[in-house]
Amino acid sequence: MINQNNLINTVNKKQKRIGLYALVGLGVITIGFGYTKYFKAPKDSVAEVCLDDNSVERSALYQPTIENKNNKPATPAPEGMVWIPGGEFSMGSDVADESLCSIKGITKDASPIHRVYVDGFWMDESEVTNDQFAAFVKATGYVTVAEKKPTPEELPNVPVEYLIAGSAIFKPTPHKVDLNNFLQWWDFVEGTNWKHPLGPGSDLKGKGNYPVVHVAYEDAVAYAKWAGKRLPTEAEWEFAARGGKAGELYAWGNTLKVDGKFQANIFEGTFPVEKGDTGEDGFVGIAPVKQYKPNAYGLYDVGGNVWEWVHDWYSETYYAEISQEGKVVRNPKGPETPPYDTTGNNELKRVHRGGSFLCTSEYCSRYMVGTRGNGEIKSGANHLGFRCVK
């Protein structure tokens, strides 16, 4: 088994400084994260102890989903895809909290809850795997963003000697840390990419059916185009993930466990401490696709394992803007142009959905189906992948 921490530690001190500089320059630190206050975690599994579903109150905020009927194409289903009928549903989240036990207001970008209609579509039943992405690269010779050295034109404010090809890797900490500074558990490592997901000394042996990671937005788009597909809109993704149900906290219901079993690959335990993930869900770190039951539409892993790129530009105020008139919004595709980045970094961001194996109720509980993530479009990491639609 590859020891992620050892791989990261092989990078010398100078390289680590360069890596952190590049990490900030490339905007990787924006991937799927917000800020939460440090608090002392319970001794038991945090994900289980901190659960508070409030299902009765929540259900009153969502109107029933109205699925389209009899609109499935007569042609056979494309390989590995399932039909999503589309229809009208309540989109967004009332959970104004980054974690179920922490400070309020971090996921306010997923409010207000509003009515949306989407047409029917085919969707990949799981995230794109390493084997599938390898077939694309073999057929086209495609080179991902993480494999290419950034140019001075792309990053004019970064010294030339700091422009290196690589990507971000989760680096667990030796002890509990203040969760306000996520640079403590991320490292930008030269030579890291989809073929070497844990650094230049790692490979994909035995991991063909794992989700491909370290893909930037344009990498995902290139694969989708080659496959005759596209990335889903955020509205399509959420409609599909909800599986025809209205207002449930997760893609599988309102409780994190069903019959005593976790339903997704997330982080249980003390985040981001080394060996802090207890693996109660069956995995520590990334898992192969299709390890848990699918949702009602036959989709796997729409909560946890890896974040997924979707089509839409990210704007924290988009939901509020499109719902002002109180009408059903039909087939929204996000802002027409890149919105202003309120972080002040002038980064171009697209939406992420679904959460990852690093999401935890201590810090990032966005395996909750109505919540949102985002990332700079040139950035990848070892917890970020995608799936396609057509």
Buried (B, 14 or more C-beta within 10 A) or exposed (E): EBEBBEBBEEBEEEBBEBBBBBBBBBBBBBBBBBEBEBBEBBEEBBBBBBBEBEEEEBEEBBEEBBBBEEEEEEEEEBEBBBBBBBBBBBBBBBBBBBBBBBBEEBBBBBBBBBBBBBBBBBBBBBBBBBEBBBBBBEEEEBEBBBBEEBEEEBBEEBEEEBBBBBBBBBBBBEEBBEBEEBEBBBBBBBBBBBBBBBBBEBEBEEBEBBBBBBBBBBBBBBBBBBBEBBBBBBBBBBBBBBBBBBBBBBBBBBBBBEEEEBBBBBBBBBBBBBEBBBBBBEBBBBBBBBBBEBBEBBBBBBBBBBBBBBBBBBBBEBBBEBBEEEEEBEEBEBBEEBBEBEEEEEBBBBBBBBBBBBBBBBBBBBBBBBBBBBBBBBBBBBBBBBBBBB
